[in-house]
Amino acid sequence: MKSKGLSTETIRQASDWMARLWADEVAESERRAFQHWLEQHQDNKKAWLQLQQLQEKFKQLPDPEAGRAVLMPTAQRNRRLLLWAGLSLGVTTLFGSRNATQHPSVTQTYFTETGQIKPVILSDGTELILNTNTRVYARIDYHRRQLYLGKGEVMITTATGSRPFLVASHEGHISPLGTRFSVRQLNKQTQVRVYKGRVALRLAQAAGVREIDAGHSAVFSANAVFSVPSQNGDHAWTHRRLVATRMPLPQFARELSRYRNGIMRVHPQLQGLVVTGVFSLENTDQALHNLSQVLPLKVRYLTPYWVSLTPS
């Protein structure tokens, strides 16, 4: 049965408040504002209580890797995942219709190992391409469609439909509007590249919405958005290619090392070199060999998992 009086907007507000209150520093004025919101309506109290109860359910997740991804015992992890918890897994609990109760939605986990690139088609027809070392949690139900990017990178081509689509990352969430776009989890930042349509960004620790149109890219933290230039071939990984256009060698090495196990080092004397070309991701050893044919460097293997690029 649907909870009487609880709307999606009420749950969204409760989720936003929980994310804000889990910040490292919370001003007293914010605490007073939260208390004022809580006492404004009985539904606010109900939503807050149910959202707190929902957090406890994460401890019962059957997938231990999923548990580590969505329930690390730190306030920082909790607030980053609040939008996924409150707006995703809580949908069936808080807004489930009678049909949804009879046919509850299930969170599906999709992942790739290092060097693996894999296509996935969700039940609603949305197409995903998971890049190397990626983990995505998907939940499709009668009310909305949600993804949570635990790590890595994913290309998303959304299927048409009336249900809202939401992609959550550690730093916030992305609402696409008939789009093809990619999302990559960086270190305390999320990168978004839009190839078709546009997306709306809502940050975990900042108010307002920022829209990104096709042909544009952005990197956002929990409280700020930064525009970044788009480059030709930045989605070439979906075809198992790495395209470099005057890419600094250290950056090239970092990108290529995403697709191989072990360590790759660049000698300090090579820091100023730049790379231009198209390299296959099917065989990174061959890519390194090809690199050595066009740049003045040698590829040295201490072990199969320890590679050094040194001056020739």
C-alpha positions as CSV (number, residue, x, y, z in Angstrom):
1,M,0.0,0.0,0.0
2,K,1.2,3.5,-0.7
3,S,2.1,5.5,2.4
4,K,-0.6,8.1,2.8
5,G,0.5,11.7,2.5
6,L,4.1,10.9,1.6
7,S,5.1,12.4,-1.7
8,T,8.3,12.0,-3.7
9,E,9.2,15.6,-3.0
10,T,8.9,15.0,0.8
11,I,11.3,12.1,0.6
12,R,13.7,14.1,-1.6
13,Q,13.7,16.9,1.0
14,A,14.4,14.4,3.8
15,S,17.2,12.9,1.8
16,D,18.7,16.3,1.1
17,W,18.5,17.2,4.8
18,M,20.2,14.0,5.9
19,A,23.0,14.5,3.4
20,R,23.5,18.1,4.7
21,L,23.5,17.0,8.3
22,W,26.1,14.3,7.6
23,A,28.5,17.0,6.4
24,D,31.8,17.3,8.3
25,E,30.8,20.8,9.5
26,V,27.2,21.8,10.0
27,A,26.3,25.3,11.0
28,E,23.9,25.9,13.9
29,S,21.7,27.8,11.5
30,E,21.3,24.7,9.3
31,R,20.4,22.6,12.3
32,R,17.7,25.2,13.3
33,A,16.4,25.2,9.7
34,F,16.2,21.4,9.7
35,Q,14.3,21.4,13.0
36,H,11.9,24.0,11.5
37,W,11.4,21.8,8.4
38,L,10.9,18.7,10.6
39,E,8.1,20.4,12.6
40,Q,6.4,22.0,9.5
41,H,4.4,18.9,8.7
42,Q,3.8,15.4,10.2
43,D,4.8,13.9,6.8
44,N,8.3,15.4,7.2
45,K,8.7,13.5,10.5
46,K,7.4,10.3,8.9
47,A,9.7,10.6,5.9
48,W,12.7,11.3,8.2
49,L,11.9,8.3,10.4
50,Q,11.4,5.9,7.5
51,L,14.6,7.1,5.8
52,Q,16.6,6.4,9.0
53,Q,15.0,3.0,9.2
54,L,16.0,2.4,5.6
55,Q,19.7,3.0,6.4
56,E,19.6,0.0,8.7
57,K,18.5,-2.2,5.9
58,F,21.7,-1.7,4.1
59,K,23.4,-3.8,6.7
60,Q,21.5,-6.8,5.3
61,L,22.7,-6.5,1.7
62,P,23.6,-10.0,0.5
63,D,26.5,-8.9,-1.7
64,P,29.5,-8.2,0.5
65,E,31.0,-6.0,-2.2
66,A,27.8,-4.0,-2.4
67,G,27.8,-3.6,1.3
68,R,31.3,-2.1,1.2
69,A,30.2,0.2,-1.6
70,V,27.0,1.6,0.0
71,L,27.6,1.2,3.8
72,M,31.2,2.2,4.8
73,P,31.2,3.1,8.4
74,T,32.0,6.8,7.9
75,A,29.8,9.9,7.8
76,Q,31.5,10.9,4.6
77,R,30.4,7.7,2.8
78,N,26.9,7.9,4.3
79,R,26.3,11.4,3.1
80,R,27.6,10.7,-0.4
81,L,25.2,7.8,-0.8
82,L,22.2,9.4,0.8
83,L,20.7,10.2,-2.6
84,W,21.0,6.6,-3.6
85,A,19.6,5.4,-0.3
86,G,16.7,7.9,0.0
87,L,15.8,8.3,-3.6
88,S,16.6,4.9,-5.0
89,L,16.3,2.0,-2.6
90,G,13.7,3.8,-0.6
91,V,11.3,4.2,-3.5
92,T,9.7,0.8,-3.2
93,T,9.6,1.0,0.6
94,L,8.1,4.5,0.8
95,F,6.1,4.8,-2.4
96,G,5.4,1.2,-3.4
97,S,2.0,0.7,-5.0
98,R,0.0,-2.5,-4.5
99,N,1.5,-3.9,-7.7
100,A,5.0,-3.0,-6.6
101,T,4.4,-4.9,-3.3
102,Q,3.4,-7.9,-5.3
103,H,6.4,-7.6,-7.6
104,P,9.1,-5.9,-5.7
105,S,12.1,-4.5,-7.6
106,V,15.5,-6.0,-7.1
107,T,18.9,-4.2,-7.1
108,Q,21.1,-5.8,-9.8
109,T,24.8,-5.5,-9.7
110,Y,26.9,-5.3,-12.9
111,F,30.7,-5.2,-12.9
112,T,33.8,-5.6,-15.0
113,E,37.3,-6.7,-14.1
114,T,40.5,-4.8,-15.0
115,G,40.8,-4.7,-18.7
116,Q,37.2,-5.8,-19.4
117,I,34.6,-3.7,-21.3
118,K,31.1,-5.1,-21.2
119,P,27.7,-4.0,-22.7
120,V,24.6,-4.4,-20.6
121,I,20.9,-3.9,-21.5
122,L,18.6,-3.1,-18.5
123,S,15.0,-4.3,-18.3
124,D,13.7,-1.0,-19.5
125,G,15.9,-1.0,-22.6
126,T,18.5,1.4,-21.3
127,E,21.9,0.5,-22.8
128,L,25.1,0.5,-20.6
129,I,28.7,0.0,-21.5
130,L,30.8,-0.7,-18.5
131,N,34.4,0.4,-18.7
132,T,37.3,-1.4,-17.0
133,N,37.1,-2.1,-13.3
134,T,33.6,-0.7,-12.9
135,R,30.7,-1.6,-10.6
136,V,27.2,-0.4,-11.2
137,Y,24.0,-1.1,-9.1
138,A,20.7,-0.8,-11.1
139,R,17.2,-0.7,-9.7
140,I,14.2,-0.5,-12.0
141,D,10.7,-0.4,-10.6
142,Y,7.2,0.9,-11.3
143,H,8.1,4.4,-10.2
144,R,11.5,5.3,-11.4
145,R,14.8,3.9,-12.8
146,Q,18.1,4.4,-10.9
147,L,21.7,3.6,-11.2
148,Y,24.5,3.9,-8.6
149,L,28.0,4.1,-9.9
150,G,30.2,2.5,-7.2
151,K,33.4,2.8,-9.1
152,G,34.8,3.1,-12.6
153,E,33.0,4.5,-15.7
154,V,29.9,3.8,-17.6
155,M,28.4,5.0,-20.9
156,I,24.6,5.3,-20.7
157,T,22.0,5.5,-23.5
158,T,18.7,6.0,-21.8
159,A,15.5,4.3,-23.1
160,T,12.4,6.4,-23.6
161,G,9.8,6.1,-20.8
162,S,7.7,8.2,-18.4
163,R,9.5,7.0,-15.3
164,P,12.3,9.3,-14.1
165,F,15.9,8.2,-14.6
166,L,18.5,8.9,-12.0
167,V,22.3,8.2,-11.8
168,A,23.9,8.6,-8.4
169,S,27.6,8.9,-7.7
170,H,29.6,9.6,-4.5
171,E,29.2,13.4,-5.1
172,G,25.6,13.8,-6.2
173,H,23.2,12.6,-8.8
174,I,22.5,13.1,-12.5
175,S,19.1,13.3,-14.1
176,P,19.3,12.7,-17.9
177,L,16.8,14.1,-20.3
178,G,16.7,11.7,-23.3
179,T,20.5,11.4,-23.5
180,R,23.6,9.5,-24.2
181,F,26.2,10.3,-21.7
182,S,29.1,8.9,-19.7
183,V,29.8,9.0,-15.9
184,R,33.2,8.4,-14.4
185,Q,34.1,8.2,-10.7
186,L,37.3,10.0,-10.0
187,N,39.0,10.7,-6.6
188,K,36.4,12.7,-4.7
189,Q,34.9,13.9,-8.0
190,T,32.6,12.7,-10.7
191,Q,33.1,13.4,-14.4
192,V,30.2,13.7,-16.8
193,R,30.4,13.9,-20.6
194,V,27.2,14.5,-22.6
195,Y,27.0,13.3,-26.2
196,K,23.2,13.7,-26.8
197,G,20.5,15.7,-25.1
198,R,21.4,17.1,-21.7
199,V,21.6,16.2,-18.0
200,A,20.8,18.0,-14.8
201,L,23.3,17.8,-11.9
202,R,22.3,18.0,-8.2
203,L,25.2,18.0,-5.8
204,A,25.2,16.2,-2.4
205,Q,26.2,19.3,-0.4
206,A,25.0,22.2,-2.5
207,A,21.6,23.6,-3.5
208,G,20.4,24.2,-7.0
209,V,20.7,22.3,-10.3
210,R,23.3,22.7,-13.0
211,E,22.4,21.6,-16.6
212,I,25.0,20.2,-19.0
213,D,24.2,20.2,-22.8
214,A,25.4,17.8,-25.5
215,G,29.0,18.4,-26.5
216,H,30.0,19.6,-23.1
217,S,31.6,18.0,-20.1
218,A,31.9,18.7,-16.4
219,V,33.6,17.5,-13.3
220,F,31.8,18.0,-10.0
221,S,32.6,17.5,-6.3
222,A,30.0,17.3,-3.5
223,N,29.7,21.1,-3.5
224,A,31.1,22.5,-6.8
225,V,30.9,22.0,-10.6
226,F,33.7,22.7,-13.0
227,S,33.4,22.8,-16.8
228,V,36.1,20.8,-18.6
229,P,36.9,20.7,-22.4
230,S,35.6,17.8,-24.4
231,Q,38.1,16.0,-26.6
232,N,37.7,14.0,-29.8
233,G,37.8,10.4,-29.0
234,D,37.1,10.6,-25.3
235,H,34.5,7.9,-25.8
236,A,36.7,5.7,-27.9
237,W,37.0,3.2,-25.0
238,T,33.6,2.0,-25.9
239,H,35.2,0.6,-29.1
240,R,38.2,-0.6,-27.1
241,R,40.5,2.2,-28.3
242,L,42.5,4.9,-26.5
243,V,42.7,8.0,-28.6
244,A,45.5,10.5,-27.6
245,T,45.9,14.0,-29.1
246,R,49.0,15.6,-27.7
247,M,48.3,13.8,-24.4
248,P,51.2,14.2,-21.8
249,L,52.9,10.8,-21.5
250,P,52.2,10.5,-17.7
251,Q,48.5,11.0,-18.4
252,F,48.7,8.4,-21.2
253,A,50.3,6.0,-18.9
254,R,47.7,6.5,-16.2
255,E,44.9,5.9,-18.8
256,L,46.4,2.8,-20.3
257,S,47.2,1.4,-16.8
258,R,43.5,1.3,-16.1
259,Y,43.3,-1.6,-18.5
260,R,46.1,-3.7,-17.1
261,N,47.0,-5.2,-13.7
262,G,50.1,-4.0,-11.9
263,I,52.2,-0.8,-11.9
264,M,53.4,1.4,-14.7
265,R,56.1,4.0,-14.0
266,V,57.3,6.9,-16.2
267,H,60.9,8.0,-15.9
268,P,61.2,11.7,-14.8
269,Q,63.2,12.5,-18.0
270,L,60.1,11.6,-20.1
271,Q,57.6,13.8,-18.3
272,G,57.7,16.4,-21.1
273,L,56.8,13.9,-23.9
274,V,53.3,14.0,-25.5
275,V,51.5,11.2,-27.2
276,T,49.3,11.3,-30.4
277,G,47.7,8.2,-31.9
278,V,45.1,5.5,-31.6
279,F,46.0,2.5,-29.4
280,S,44.2,-0.7,-28.9
281,L,43.0,-1.6,-25.4
282,E,42.7,-5.3,-26.3
283,N,46.5,-5.8,-25.8
284,T,48.2,-3.2,-23.6
285,D,51.6,-4.7,-24.1
286,Q,51.2,-4.2,-27.8
287,A,50.1,-0.7,-27.2
288,L,53.3,0.0,-25.2
289,H,55.4,-1.6,-27.9
290,N,53.8,0.7,-30.5
291,L,54.4,3.6,-28.3
292,S,58.1,2.8,-28.1
293,Q,58.2,2.9,-32.0
294,V,57.1,6.5,-32.1
295,L,58.7,8.0,-29.0
296,P,62.3,7.9,-27.7
297,L,61.6,5.5,-24.9
298,K,62.0,1.9,-23.9
299,V,59.5,-0.4,-22.3
300,R,61.2,-2.4,-19.5
301,Y,59.4,-5.2,-17.6
302,L,60.7,-5.9,-14.1
303,T,57.8,-8.4,-13.9
304,P,54.7,-8.8,-16.1
305,Y,53.0,-6.6,-13.6
306,W,55.7,-3.9,-13.2
307,V,56.4,-1.8,-16.2
308,S,58.8,1.2,-16.5
309,L,59.0,3.6,-19.4
310,T,62.6,4.8,-19.6
311,P,64.7,7.0,-22.0
312,S,66.0,5.0,-25.0
